[in-house]
């Protein structure tokens, strides 16, 4: 038996759902194929459950810090079962919203099963052949586990997916990987009373690429979180019912050492698709096209930006073009924005320091420390720094990196300015209220504008000609 459709979409996560919606605008002959459960990484094991765990950790830390404001409170008593009950309950609620959406789509447009390519336009699912005019691959990614670890550690080895099914908090966890996932979970578990140590093969902590900010990140997180960096080799072993790593024993080992795309065992190797030197799919980000034919790819499977908004945008572009095939449209992409919900938070908006350096861009940097920033000191969150980068010739803002308070909000302001093409002067001409954390951004912009050595605007056109800073701004 053979089925035929205009667009076959492999993967029912964020990118696949966005591709489905976009394709259905043009044709009803769309088939969404999911090998496991419908639902998204974000709702099930990513953005939402991790933020639920972090919210509990933040509440516990607020109680510990209350005495610094002259407010005496008892030390927090963590009820691990209650914490994880809320995490699971709210997680299931978010997943339910996704499933309700999928269940509302016509049943004949959904298919459960694992898809394999017979050729570029023919799939096999559960022994059934499917002929498609175009195909979107949106199969997502999974945690990367070093070879041999699973066999050696058994069920004492977990990944972030497993954390959110806990019914109670463990006594101790070794976290391997100091990227966003490892850092967020290690810090949250530490604040919830779990004995934690963060291990990493390299020296980087978090996603910042600016050397000054990376050094600051290592310093700030090491003040609170036990860390072992620059581990030439990590060789965990099972001793009894505990994991031995770095000379310490832990109840379990959480591996957060990166993710890998779900592109294996699909028959893709027979299609001779283009890859870069590192083996990543070579795709056109503005069309979603992989190669020169009717195959498109979106979401975490691309190995680019593993972020929900990026996956959603990429899925929409890929689904729209798959349904239009062979008339492929070139679509704009939003300015990059990434946030880590650690404490202090981390944000990268626009081009990173590494991006600008690799491209050979001539740029200047404006800096501000939050150590003495007024509102940050008021709230006792005065840790971190912000660097903003601008083109030397035009003064246009190119990007920013930050570790500090309210990074999730400042990151949005900065990304919007980059996308609009704002100059530093135009940003300074915008209103800044007092006293707010955003005044720290103004301080960095003022320093940057001074360093750029661009012609000053006439006084009647300059809304920020007073370069004196408010006390503690």
RADA-V268529 format. One line per field, one symbol per residue. ss: DSSP state (H for helix, E for strand, C for the rest). phi: phi as a letter, one per 40 degrees, with the letter a starting at -180 (. if undefined). A space follows every 10 residues. Layout:
BEGIN
ss->???
phi->???
END
This chain:
BEGIN
ss->CEEEEEEEEE CCCHHHHHHH HHHHCCCCCE EEEECCCCCC HHHHHCHHHH HHHHHHHHHH HHHHHHHHHC CCCCCCCCCH HHHHHHHHHH HHHHHHHHHH HHHCCCHHHE EECCEEEEEC CEEEECCEEE EEEEEEECCC EEECCCCCHH HHHHHHEECH HHHCCCCCCC CEEEEECCCH HHHHHHHHHH HCCCEEEEEC CCCCCCCCCC HHHHHHHHHH HHCCCCEECC CCCCCCEEEC CEEEECCEEE CEEEECCCEE ECCCCCCHHH HCCCECCCCC ECECCCCCEE CCCCEEECHH HHCCCCCHHH HHHHHHHHHH HHHHCCCCCC CCCCCCEEEE CCCCEEEEEE CCHHHHHHHC CCEEEEEEEC CCCHHHHHCC CCCCEEEEEE ECCCCEEEEE EEEECCHHHH HHHHHHHHHH CCEHHHHHCC CCCCCCCCHH HHHHHHHHHH HHCCCCCCHH HCCCCCCCCC CCC
phi->.bbbacbbbb hbcdcccccd dccccbaccb bbbbcbcchb ddccbbdccc cccccccccc cccccdcccg bcbcccbccd ccdcccdccc dccccdcccc cccccdccbb aciccbccac bbbbbfgbcb cbcabbcbcg aaccbddgcc ccbfcccbbc dcdcbdbacc caacbbhbcc cccdcccccd ccgccbbcba cbbcbgccbc dccccccdcc cccbbcbbbf cdbbbcbcbg bbcbafgbbb cabccbcgbb ccbcfbgccc cfccbcccgc dcbcccbgcb gcbcbbaagc ccgcccbdcc cccccccccc ccccdcccbc bcbccdabbb ccbccbabbg ccdcdccccg ccbbbbbacc dbcdcccdcf bcbhabbbbb cccbgccbia babicfcccc dcdccccccc gccccccccc cbcbcbcccc ccdccccccc ccfcdccddc bbcbcccccc dgc
END
